[in-house]
């Protein structure tokens, strides 16, 4: 019985919630994952999952020991990673959380390029639009633009994300173009839930805050961008969503003389993971790639080297 493989199967099944998904991510047959879990349960003389036709649920034993087993598996991977350094090769597994929309549009491509340059590294990429404490949820790195910070977690800035007020020409022709921030109160506004309905703009007179009237709220930027393109209202959105439409003229910037505060894309890395060669290599690579003009600002070629 390969105890390490069985422990890895347990962790992956617990994190994915199913034998089939764990098998898909591991590149194995579902029966192999199920067999490894059965072997582990036989070894400890206790069930780790409650099985039903709909889902798998951790038992009390499984829930209690998941953090310990996850740490053991990581320690073993780290040990093997350290041994691999003697040959000068990066090796091991990296678990990363990235924002959904930015991940689909841009970050997934960057991570794929990194993997292509590092054949001995494997990676799990989880897309989620929420603040994540990487220590509590077992990530080596959590990428996002939320302001939250956590104890024993290092915040590493990657790049600023510019935001713009914009609307479709059809909406502005119908409703008029705002000349001052106060004019926004008379307009239909499309609000990103995480940003909120208070929009703050910097102008010649200083900071101006406007509590806009939401016609539409959503936690998904692509949904708001689509509504903006359809002429539903004025939205405050990140450059990576609207830059192509602004270049094409299908969206128009509103109050271009006002400045909106940039938000920062950052990587959250547990302090006990930052010195692992594979984690440091990924962090350095992302920093170098995003230090250039951000990919969504133009046609920037991404190099394949790490």
N, C-alpha and C positions, 0 to 999 in steps of 0.2 A: 504494500500500500504506500503510495506516494503522499505522505502527509502534507507536504507543502502545497502540492497541486490541489489537494482536497480543501485545504484552508483557503486557497485562492478562489476556488469554486464557490465556497461558502460566502466569502466577501462579495464576489461579483454578483451572485444570485440575490444577496440581501440588498445590494445597491440598485440592481435593475428590477427586482420584483418578480422575476420569472426565470425558469430554467432556459426557455427558448432564447430570451434576449441575452442572458449570460453566455449561452453557447454561441450565439451570433457574434458577440463582441470578442469572444475568445477564439473564434474560428474552429469550433468543435461541434460535434453532433450533440443534440439535446440529451440523448441517452447517456453520453459520457459525463456531462455535468450532473445529471441526476444520479448516476452511479457513484460519482465522487462524493456527493452529499450523503448518500446512503452509507458509504464506507465510513465517513466521518461520524455520522450518527451512531453507527454500530460501535465505533471505537469509544465514544464517550458515553454510550448507553443512555442516550437521551435524544429526543427529536429537536431539531433546530428550526423547523418550519411547520406551521399548520397548513396542510394542503387542502384546497377545495377546487371545485371545477372552475372557479372564477379567478382566484389569486392565491399567492403564497403570502403567509403572514409569519413573521418571526415569533417563535415561542419566547417565554420568559428567559430561558437559557440562552437562546440565540441572541435576543436583544441585549442581555447582560454582557455577553462575551464578544459581541461584534467589535466594539472599539479595541479590545485587547488583541483579537485576532488580526484586525486591520493593521494595528501597530506592528505585530510580529511579522506579517507579510511584508510590510514596508521596510522593516529593519533588515530582513533577508535580502530584499531587492537592493537596498542601499549597500549591503555588504558585497553583493555580487558586482554592483556598480563600481565600488571602490577597487575591487580586485581587477576589474576590467581596465581601470586607469593605468595599471602597470603596462598594458600594451598600447596605451595612448588612445583607446577607443572609448566613445561614450556609449553607455548601455544602460538599459533599465526602462521602467514604466513611468509615465507622467500623467497625472489626472488633472485636467484643466476645466474650469468653468468660464464660459464666455457669454456675453449678452446675445439674445436671440437674433435680432435684426442685424446688428453690426457683425455678428458671427457669420450669418448666412451670406451677407454681402461681401465681407472683406476678410475677417479674421480667420475663417476656416481655410481660406486659400493660403494665408501666411503660414498657418500651422502645417498644412500639407507640404509646403515647400521645405519647412524645417525637417519634417519626417523624411522627405526624399533625400535630404543631405545627411541624414543620420540613420542608416539602415538598421542599427542595433537598438534603436529606441522605439518603444511602442507608446501609444497615447490613447487615453479616453477623454473625449471632449463632450462636456455636458452644456447644453444651452439653457439658460435660465435668466429671466428678467427680475431678479430680486437680489437683495444684499445677502452675501454668503460669507459666513465665518469659515475659512478654509480648514481650520483646525478641527472644528466640531463636525464638519461634513466630509472630512477626508480628502480634501483637494491639496495638490501640490502648489496650485496657483489659481487664483480667482481674479478674472479680469472684468472690470466694470467701471462705471462712471458715477457711482453713488458716493456720497461723502462719508459713509460710515467707516470707522476704523476699529480694530480689535486688538486686545492684549496679546502679546507675543506673536503678532503678525506685522510684517514690514510692508509699508506702503511704498511702492515704486512707481513714480509717474512715467507714463509712456508717451503721451502726446495730448495737446489741447484739442478739444472738439468745439469748433465754432458753431454758434446757433444763429438762425436768421428768422425774422418775421417775413412771411411770404403769403401770397394769395394768387389765385389764377386771374389772368386778365379779364375773364368773363365775369368773375365776382366783382372786381374793382369797377368794371364798366356798369354793373348793375347797382352797386351799393356806394360807389365813390371811394376815393383813395384817402386814407387818414393823413392829416397834415401834422398832427401832434399826438403824443401818447394818449391824451384825454379823449381823442376821437375814437379810440379803440372801444370805449364804453358803448358806442352806438353801433358796433359791428358784431356780426356772428363770429365767434372765436372757437377754434378747435383746439382742445386742451389735452395735453399728455398728462395722464394721471400722476405720474411720478414727478412731473415738474410743477403741477398745481396751476391754479387759475390766477395767481398773482404774478404778473410779469414785470420785471424790473429792467429799466433802460437807463443808460447814461447819456446825457446830452450836455449842451452848453450850460444849462442851469443846474447841472449835477444829476443825482440819482432821482429817478421818478418811478414810483411803483403804481401799477394799475391793476385793480381787481376786475378782470374781464368777465364777460357773461358767456359761459360755455354753451354753444349750440350742440357740441358733440364732445364727449370725453372718451378716451380710450387709453389702455395701457400699452398699446402697440403703435409704434411710430409709423410703420408702413400703412396701417389702416388710416391714420390721420393724413399721411401724405397723399393717399389715394383720394380721400375726401377733399383735400385742398385742391388737387388737380381737377376734381369734378366741379369746382366752384362753390363749395359749401361754406367757405369762410376763410378767415385769417388764422394761420397756425404759427407757432413758435417751434421750429424743428431743427435738428442737427444737420450740419452741412452734408454729411454722408448720405442723408436721405434726399435732400433737395438740390444739391449742386448740379446734377445732370439736367434736371428740369429747368433750373435757372439759366444754364448755358443754352438750352434749347428754346427758351422763351415761353415755355408752357406754364411757368410760374414767374412771378414778379416780386422783387423784394419790396417790403413795406417799411416806411420810415428808415430809409438807408442811412440817414445822417445820425441815427441813434446807435449807441454801442450796447450790445448784449454781452453779459459776462460769459466767458468761455467756461466750459466744464472740462475736467481732466479725466482722460482715460488712464486708469492705473492698474497695476498688478498687485494683488495682495498675496504675500508669500509667507507661510509660517517661518518663524525665525530658526526653527530647527531643521528646515529644508533648504534654506537659502544657499548653504555652502555645498550642497550636493552638485557635482559637476554637471549633470544633465539639466538640473533646474537652473543653475547659473547660466549655462549655455543658452537655454531657451529664453531666459529673461534678457540676456545681452543681445541676442539675435532680434527679438521683438523691439527692443529699444532702438537698435540701429536702424531697423526697417522703418519704424514710425517716426524717427527723428527727422527723416526727410520730409518734404512736403507730403502731408497725409495723402494716402492713396485716393481718397474720395475728392480731393481737390484737383485732380488731373490724372493724366496717363503716366503714372510713375512705374517704371520697370522695377520689379522686385528681384533682387539677386538670389540665386539658389544656395550660395555658400553660407555656412553658419558663422 
